[in-house]
Amino acid sequence: MESLTPSLVAPHLSKRVSPVISPEWTMETSQGRVLIYPTARGIDEGAWGQCFDAECMDSRYYEIIEQTLCDGFEFRYALLTSRETGRQAVQPFFLVDQDIAAGLPSSLHDILETVRKHFPRLLKTRMIMVGCAAGEGRLGCCEPWALEALHEAIDGYARREKIGLVVFKDLPARYRMHTRWFASRGYRRIPSMPAAKLDFGFSGFEEYLQCRLSRVYRKSLRRKFREVAKRGGVCMEVTTDITPHLHEVYPLYRQTFERSRYRFERLTPEYFAELGRRMPDRVRFFLWRSQGRVVAFSLCMIHGSCLYDLNIGLDYRCAFELHLYFVTWRDLVTWALQTGLHSYYTGPLNYDPKLHLRLELAPLDLYVRHVSPLLNPIFGAASNFLQPARYDSAIRRFPNAHEL
């Protein structure tokens, strides 16, 4: 179990101050000037606000992940200025070394690992990812001038850094109206692992069980809940400040992270602490206790009328016997209903229970492009076989799987 020291939650990760920070790189595009900054604090709060204040993960979130994430991310921020109108837009992106074959099924991955004994860097590459390192991607501005300026700037920056691959990471399907622009610039859309959502349309959890689930699955859930009650039950509490509980909560996150086949960003204790400290208007931490001990937690955000379930941690010493996945799901939906929220949204993976719980897929897209015009068609064709969603059988069973 990882030990935590007071320094992990120290206040040195302060809110934005206003030092003068120079851009790392400047480029004149066909649409106007683009400045690339190495830190979010180099960009004026007004420019951030007009692009991201309406999003669940606003400028505060990007500053937090920049200050608290590890794993080799190099964060950058493009400030775009239109030559014609003077309008500005902000676009976060980052540089990272990535295994582009991580989503292959185990049988193919084992073969690849054998080949990598002789060619260690095969299908591993340094790339630029446009979007968020710990969450879904967002475009700061979708107007044609901004997309063109961003494309030219990212292309130029990739060549400057000798990076071949550019990926627009995990863009929700609402951005598909701009697919024509991406395709015209050589990008290829491939499905990422989708999120999932549930629009409530029911007044309580019992009504949900009765109206939405099959009789067999409803009976199975009720049996699980009775078994948990016989063991003394699991009690939920809600807080915006996770700091006093980090010594219990963070090891649960690490347990769940280490069990996942797909790993990208590894969150830190500072990340959880800073979210509660700097975004208490949106962040909620849910803790579940059994016999006084924290056995599960969930990090959620509230935005609009939706509860966004971002991260979960379970104690796998008792997770299955206490049916913690289903207990936490029940309690989150019940809490959201009682709070007056209208929908629930959760991230990728673990699709089989989501299918039976009657969630819908929420498609996320990757737009990929190799900087080299000669290699880009080859990479585009190969990307069809490297997409992880292709190999998950549960995804294909969702009624709206065709939307991917």
C-alpha positions as CSV (number, residue, x, y, z in Angstrom):
1,M,0.0,0.0,0.0
2,E,1.5,3.3,-1.1
3,S,2.3,5.7,1.8
4,L,1.2,9.3,1.6
5,T,3.1,12.2,3.2
6,P,1.8,15.7,4.0
7,S,3.7,17.1,1.0
8,L,1.4,15.3,-1.4
9,V,-1.4,17.7,-0.5
10,A,0.6,20.8,0.2
11,P,-0.7,24.1,-1.0
12,H,2.2,24.7,-3.4
13,L,0.0,23.9,-6.3
14,S,-1.5,27.3,-6.1
15,K,-4.2,28.9,-8.1
16,R,-3.2,31.0,-11.2
17,V,-0.9,33.9,-10.5
18,S,0.1,36.4,-13.1
19,P,3.7,36.1,-14.0
20,V,4.8,37.2,-17.5
21,I,5.4,33.9,-19.4
22,S,6.9,34.0,-22.9
23,P,5.7,31.7,-25.6
24,E,7.9,28.8,-26.5
25,W,7.2,29.1,-30.2
26,T,5.5,31.6,-32.6
27,M,4.1,30.8,-36.0
28,E,2.4,32.9,-38.6
29,T,-0.3,30.8,-40.3
30,S,-2.6,31.7,-43.2
31,Q,-5.3,32.7,-40.7
32,G,-3.2,34.6,-38.2
33,R,-0.6,34.2,-35.4
34,V,-0.3,31.2,-33.2
35,L,1.7,31.2,-29.9
36,I,2.7,28.0,-28.2
37,Y,3.0,28.1,-24.4
38,P,4.6,25.5,-22.2
39,T,2.1,26.2,-19.3
40,A,-1.6,27.0,-19.1
41,R,-0.7,30.0,-16.9
42,G,0.9,31.7,-19.9
43,I,-2.6,32.3,-21.5
44,D,-5.0,35.0,-20.4
45,E,-7.9,33.8,-18.4
46,G,-10.3,35.6,-20.7
47,A,-9.2,33.6,-23.7
48,W,-9.5,30.4,-21.6
49,G,-12.9,31.4,-20.4
50,Q,-14.5,32.0,-23.8
51,C,-13.3,28.6,-25.0
52,F,-13.7,26.3,-22.0
53,D,-16.0,27.9,-19.3
54,A,-19.0,26.1,-20.8
55,E,-17.3,22.7,-20.6
56,C,-17.4,20.3,-17.7
57,M,-13.5,20.4,-17.6
58,D,-12.7,24.1,-17.7
59,S,-9.4,25.9,-17.6
60,R,-8.9,25.1,-13.9
61,Y,-8.9,21.4,-14.8
62,Y,-6.2,21.8,-17.4
63,E,-4.0,23.6,-14.9
64,I,-4.5,20.9,-12.4
65,I,-3.5,18.0,-14.6
66,E,-0.5,20.0,-15.9
67,Q,0.7,20.4,-12.3
68,T,-0.2,17.0,-11.0
69,L,0.2,14.3,-13.7
70,C,3.3,12.4,-14.3
71,D,4.0,9.6,-16.9
72,G,6.0,11.8,-19.3
73,F,3.4,14.2,-20.5
74,E,4.7,17.4,-22.0
75,F,1.9,19.9,-22.0
76,R,1.5,22.7,-24.5
77,Y,-1.1,25.3,-25.2
78,A,-1.8,27.0,-28.5
79,L,-3.2,30.5,-28.4
80,L,-4.7,31.3,-31.9
81,T,-5.5,34.8,-33.0
82,S,-7.5,35.5,-36.1
83,R,-5.8,38.0,-38.4
84,E,-9.2,39.1,-39.8
85,T,-11.3,39.6,-36.6
86,G,-8.8,39.6,-33.8
87,R,-10.7,36.8,-32.1
88,Q,-8.7,34.4,-29.9
89,A,-9.0,30.7,-29.2
90,V,-7.1,28.3,-26.9
91,Q,-6.3,24.7,-27.7
92,P,-4.5,22.4,-25.2
93,F,-2.3,19.6,-26.5
94,F,0.5,17.4,-25.2
95,L,3.5,15.3,-26.3
96,V,3.8,11.7,-25.2
97,D,5.5,8.4,-26.0
98,Q,2.7,5.9,-26.8
99,D,2.4,2.3,-27.7
100,I,-0.1,2.5,-30.6
101,A,-0.6,-1.3,-30.4
102,A,-1.9,-1.2,-26.8
103,G,-5.4,-2.0,-27.9
104,L,-4.6,-5.3,-29.8
105,P,-6.1,-8.5,-28.4
106,S,-3.9,-10.5,-26.1
107,S,-3.1,-13.2,-28.7
108,L,-1.7,-10.6,-31.1
109,H,-0.1,-8.6,-28.4
110,D,1.9,-11.6,-27.2
111,I,3.2,-12.1,-30.8
112,L,4.1,-8.4,-31.0
113,E,6.0,-8.6,-27.7
114,T,8.1,-11.5,-29.1
115,V,9.0,-9.4,-32.1
116,R,9.8,-6.4,-29.8
117,K,12.6,-8.4,-28.2
118,H,14.5,-7.7,-31.4
119,F,12.8,-4.4,-32.3
120,P,11.9,-2.7,-29.0
121,R,10.4,0.5,-30.6
122,L,8.1,-1.3,-33.0
123,L,4.7,0.5,-33.1
124,K,5.9,2.8,-30.3
125,T,6.2,6.4,-31.2
126,R,6.4,9.9,-29.9
127,M,3.2,11.8,-30.9
128,I,1.3,15.0,-30.4
129,M,-2.2,14.5,-28.9
130,V,-4.6,17.4,-29.2
131,G,-7.0,17.4,-26.3
132,C,-6.9,16.4,-22.7
133,A,-4.4,14.0,-21.1
134,A,-6.9,13.0,-18.4
135,G,-10.3,13.1,-20.0
136,E,-12.1,13.6,-23.3
137,G,-10.9,16.0,-25.9
138,R,-12.4,19.4,-26.6
139,L,-11.8,21.9,-29.3
140,G,-11.4,25.4,-28.1
141,C,-13.0,26.8,-31.3
142,C,-14.6,25.0,-34.2
143,E,-14.7,27.9,-36.6
144,P,-12.9,27.3,-39.9
145,W,-10.2,29.9,-39.3
146,A,-9.3,28.3,-35.9
147,L,-9.2,24.8,-37.3
148,E,-7.0,25.8,-40.2
149,A,-4.7,27.8,-38.0
150,L,-4.5,24.9,-35.5
151,H,-3.7,22.4,-38.3
152,E,-0.9,24.5,-39.7
153,A,0.6,25.2,-36.2
154,I,0.4,21.6,-35.0
155,D,1.9,20.4,-38.3
156,G,4.8,23.0,-38.0
157,Y,5.4,22.2,-34.4
158,A,5.4,18.4,-35.1
159,R,8.1,19.0,-37.7
160,R,10.1,21.2,-35.3
161,E,10.0,18.5,-32.7
162,K,10.6,15.7,-35.3
163,I,7.3,14.1,-34.4
164,G,5.5,12.1,-37.1
165,L,2.1,11.3,-35.7
166,V,-0.7,13.7,-34.7
167,V,-3.9,12.5,-32.9
168,F,-7.0,14.5,-32.0
169,K,-7.8,12.5,-28.9
170,D,-11.3,11.2,-27.8
171,L,-13.5,13.9,-29.4
172,P,-17.2,13.3,-28.6
173,A,-19.4,12.6,-31.6
174,R,-20.9,16.2,-31.6
175,Y,-17.7,17.3,-33.4
176,R,-18.4,15.1,-36.4
177,M,-20.0,18.0,-38.2
178,H,-16.4,19.1,-38.7
179,T,-15.3,15.7,-40.0
180,R,-15.2,17.1,-43.6
181,W,-12.5,19.5,-42.5
182,F,-10.4,16.8,-40.8
183,A,-10.7,14.5,-43.8
184,S,-9.6,17.3,-46.2
185,R,-6.4,17.7,-44.2
186,G,-5.4,14.1,-44.3
187,Y,-6.9,12.9,-41.0
188,R,-8.6,9.6,-40.6
189,R,-11.4,9.1,-38.1
190,I,-11.3,5.8,-36.1
191,P,-13.5,4.9,-33.1
192,S,-11.9,5.3,-29.7
193,M,-13.2,3.2,-26.7
194,P,-16.6,4.8,-26.2
195,A,-18.1,6.4,-23.1
196,A,-21.6,5.5,-21.9
197,K,-24.6,7.4,-20.7
198,L,-28.0,7.0,-19.2
199,D,-30.8,9.5,-19.5
200,F,-33.0,9.0,-16.4
201,G,-36.6,9.4,-17.5
202,F,-37.6,7.6,-14.2
203,S,-38.4,8.9,-10.8
204,G,-36.5,6.4,-8.7
205,F,-34.1,3.5,-8.7
206,E,-36.9,1.0,-8.2
207,E,-38.8,2.3,-11.2
208,Y,-35.5,2.0,-13.2
209,L,-35.2,-1.6,-12.2
210,Q,-38.8,-2.4,-13.1
211,C,-39.0,-0.5,-16.4
212,R,-35.5,-0.6,-17.9
213,L,-33.9,-4.0,-17.0
214,S,-34.7,-7.5,-18.0
215,R,-36.5,-9.7,-15.5
216,V,-33.5,-11.9,-15.1
217,Y,-31.0,-9.1,-14.6
218,R,-33.3,-7.3,-12.3
219,K,-33.7,-10.4,-10.2
220,S,-29.9,-10.9,-10.1
221,L,-29.3,-7.3,-8.9
222,R,-31.8,-7.6,-6.1
223,R,-30.2,-10.8,-5.0
224,K,-26.8,-9.0,-4.9
225,F,-28.2,-6.1,-2.9
226,R,-29.8,-8.6,-0.3
227,E,-26.5,-10.3,0.1
228,V,-24.8,-7.0,0.8
229,A,-27.4,-6.1,3.3
230,K,-26.9,-9.4,5.2
231,R,-23.2,-8.6,5.5
232,G,-24.1,-5.3,7.2
233,G,-24.5,-3.1,4.2
234,V,-22.3,-0.5,2.7
235,C,-22.8,3.2,3.6
236,M,-22.1,6.1,1.3
237,E,-20.9,9.6,2.1
238,V,-20.3,12.6,-0.1
239,T,-17.6,15.3,0.2
240,T,-15.8,17.9,-1.9
241,D,-12.5,17.5,0.0
242,I,-10.9,14.2,-0.3
243,T,-7.6,15.2,1.4
244,P,-8.5,13.7,4.9
245,H,-9.3,10.4,3.2
246,L,-6.4,10.1,0.7
247,H,-4.5,7.6,2.7
248,E,-7.5,5.2,2.3
249,V,-8.7,6.3,-1.1
250,Y,-5.6,6.5,-3.3
251,P,-4.6,2.8,-2.7
252,L,-8.0,1.8,-4.0
253,Y,-7.5,3.9,-7.1
254,R,-4.1,2.2,-7.7
255,Q,-5.7,-1.3,-7.2
256,T,-8.2,-0.5,-9.9
257,F,-5.7,1.1,-12.2
258,E,-3.3,-1.8,-12.0
259,R,-6.1,-4.3,-12.9
260,S,-7.0,-2.4,-16.1
261,R,-5.7,-3.7,-19.4
262,Y,-5.8,-0.2,-20.9
263,R,-3.7,2.3,-19.1
264,F,-2.9,5.8,-20.3
265,E,-2.6,8.5,-17.6
266,R,-1.8,7.5,-14.0
267,L,-3.4,10.0,-11.6
268,T,-1.6,11.2,-8.5
269,P,-2.7,12.0,-4.9
270,E,-2.1,15.7,-5.7
271,Y,-4.6,15.4,-8.6
272,F,-7.5,14.3,-6.4
273,A,-6.6,16.8,-3.6
274,E,-6.3,19.8,-6.0
275,L,-9.6,19.0,-7.8
276,G,-11.5,19.2,-4.5
277,R,-9.7,22.3,-3.4
278,R,-9.9,24.3,-6.6
279,M,-13.2,23.0,-8.2
280,P,-15.5,22.4,-5.2
281,D,-18.4,23.8,-7.3
282,R,-18.2,20.9,-9.6
283,V,-16.3,18.0,-7.9
284,R,-17.9,15.4,-5.7
285,F,-16.2,12.5,-4.1
286,F,-18.3,9.5,-3.1
287,L,-17.0,7.2,-0.4
288,W,-18.4,3.8,0.6
289,R,-17.6,2.2,3.9
290,S,-18.0,-1.3,5.2
291,Q,-17.5,-1.8,9.0
292,G,-15.9,1.7,9.1
293,R,-13.4,1.1,6.4
294,V,-13.4,2.8,2.9
295,V,-14.0,0.0,0.4
296,A,-14.8,2.1,-2.7
297,F,-14.8,5.6,-4.0
298,S,-15.8,7.5,-7.1
299,L,-14.7,10.9,-8.4
300,C,-17.5,12.7,-10.1
301,M,-18.3,16.1,-11.5
302,I,-21.6,17.9,-11.8
303,H,-22.1,20.0,-14.9
304,G,-25.5,21.2,-16.1
305,S,-28.0,18.5,-15.3
306,C,-25.5,15.6,-15.6
307,L,-23.4,13.6,-13.2
308,Y,-20.0,12.7,-14.8
309,D,-18.4,9.6,-13.3
310,L,-14.7,10.1,-13.9
311,N,-12.8,7.6,-11.8
312,I,-13.5,4.7,-9.5
313,G,-11.5,2.8,-6.9
314,L,-12.5,-0.5,-5.3
315,D,-11.0,-2.7,-2.6
316,Y,-10.6,-6.0,-4.4
317,R,-10.2,-7.8,-1.1
318,C,-14.0,-7.5,-0.8
319,A,-15.2,-6.0,-4.1
320,F,-16.8,-9.1,-5.4
321,E,-18.4,-10.4,-2.3
322,L,-19.9,-7.0,-1.6
323,H,-20.8,-6.5,-5.2
324,L,-19.3,-3.0,-5.0
325,Y,-19.6,-2.2,-8.7
326,F,-23.3,-2.5,-8.6
327,V,-23.8,-1.0,-5.1
328,T,-21.8,2.1,-6.1
329,W,-23.8,2.4,-9.4
330,R,-27.1,2.1,-7.5
331,D,-26.1,4.8,-5.0
332,L,-24.8,7.2,-7.6
333,V,-28.0,7.0,-9.7
334,T,-30.1,7.4,-6.6
335,W,-28.1,10.4,-5.4
336,A,-28.3,12.0,-8.8
337,L,-32.0,11.6,-8.9
338,Q,-32.5,13.0,-5.5
339,T,-30.2,16.0,-6.4
340,G,-32.4,16.8,-9.4
341,L,-30.0,15.7,-12.1
342,H,-31.3,14.2,-15.4
343,S,-28.5,12.0,-16.7
344,Y,-25.4,10.0,-15.9
345,Y,-22.3,9.8,-17.9
346,T,-19.3,7.5,-17.4
347,G,-16.0,6.9,-19.2
348,P,-14.8,3.9,-21.3
349,L,-14.3,0.2,-20.4
350,N,-16.2,-2.4,-18.5
351,Y,-18.9,-2.6,-21.1
352,D,-20.7,-5.9,-20.2
353,P,-22.4,-4.6,-17.1
354,K,-23.2,-1.3,-18.8
355,L,-24.9,-3.2,-21.6
356,H,-27.1,-5.1,-19.1
357,L,-27.8,-1.9,-17.1
358,R,-29.1,-0.4,-20.4
359,L,-26.7,2.4,-20.8
360,E,-26.1,3.7,-24.3
361,L,-22.8,4.1,-25.9
362,A,-21.5,7.7,-26.2
363,P,-19.1,7.5,-29.2
364,L,-15.6,9.1,-28.9
365,D,-13.4,9.6,-32.0
366,L,-9.7,9.7,-32.8
367,Y,-8.6,11.7,-35.7
368,V,-5.1,10.5,-36.8
369,R,-2.6,11.8,-39.3
370,H,1.0,11.1,-40.1
371,V,2.9,14.3,-40.9
372,S,4.6,12.6,-43.9
373,P,2.3,12.7,-47.0
374,L,4.0,9.4,-48.1
375,L,3.5,7.5,-44.8
376,N,0.0,8.9,-44.0
377,P,-2.0,6.6,-46.3
378,I,-0.1,3.6,-45.0
379,F,-0.7,4.6,-41.4
380,G,-4.3,5.3,-42.1
381,A,-4.9,1.8,-43.4
382,A,-3.1,0.2,-40.5
383,S,-5.0,2.2,-38.0
384,N,-8.2,0.2,-38.8
385,F,-6.5,-2.8,-37.2
386,L,-5.0,-1.0,-34.3
387,Q,-8.2,0.5,-32.9
388,P,-9.1,-1.2,-29.5
389,A,-12.9,-0.8,-30.0
390,R,-12.6,-3.3,-32.9
391,Y,-11.8,-6.2,-30.6
392,D,-14.3,-5.7,-27.7
393,S,-17.2,-8.0,-28.3
394,A,-19.4,-6.4,-25.7
395,I,-19.4,-3.1,-27.6
396,R,-20.8,-4.7,-30.7
397,R,-23.9,-5.9,-28.7
398,F,-25.1,-2.4,-27.7
399,P,-28.2,-1.3,-29.7
400,N,-26.4,1.9,-30.9
401,A,-23.0,0.3,-31.6
402,H,-23.5,1.3,-35.3
403,E,-23.0,4.9,-34.2
404,L,-19.3,4.3,-33.6
